[in-house]
C-alpha cells in the first residue's frame, strides 16, 4: 500500500513540474506564418515525448499509443510543411523559450520515472497536452488563420488531435482505474 501512495505522490509531483501543454494567450492574434511555426514546434515536441514512450513505456498499450502519436503527428507536421511550402513560408523553430524549457522538463521527468509511473505520467501528460492544443487550434489559430489551406489543415487536424486526447483518457482509465 505504501508503494501505491509513493507512486501517486511521484506522479502528482511530476505533473506539477510538467504543467499543461501549449498555453493559449487571449488577445494576441498570430499571423499565418506564426501559426505554422508554432504548430510545427508543438507537434514536434510531442513527437519527442511519444518516441521516448515508444521506447521506454512499460505496457504494450502505452507503447502502441506512443507509436500512433509519432506516426500521426509526423503526418500532421508534413501536412503543415506542405501548406507552408504553398504559402512560400519558411518554417523555423518557435522562439518560445518557455515552451522549450517546459519540453526539456517534461522529457527529464519522464526519463526519471520507472515502469508504471512512467506510463501514467506520459498518458496524463498526453491528455492535458492534447486538450490544450485542441483549445489553441479552435480558439486562437482557426479564427486567426487567413490562408484557406491553413484553415483547412487546422479544421482537419483538430478532431484527430482531440481523438488522441480521447484515446489517452481511455488508456489512463485502464492504467489507473477509478476506485
Secondary structure, DSSP 4 states (H G I P E B T S, - for coil): -HHHHHHHHHHHHHHHHH--SSPP-TT----HHHHHHHHHHHHHHHHHHHHHHHHH-SSHHHHHHHHHHHHHHHHHHHHHHHHHHHTTPPP-----HHHHHHHHHHHHHHHT--HHHHHHHHHHHHHHHHHHHHHHIIIIIHHH--SHHHHHHHHHHHHHHHHHHHHHHHHHHHHS---
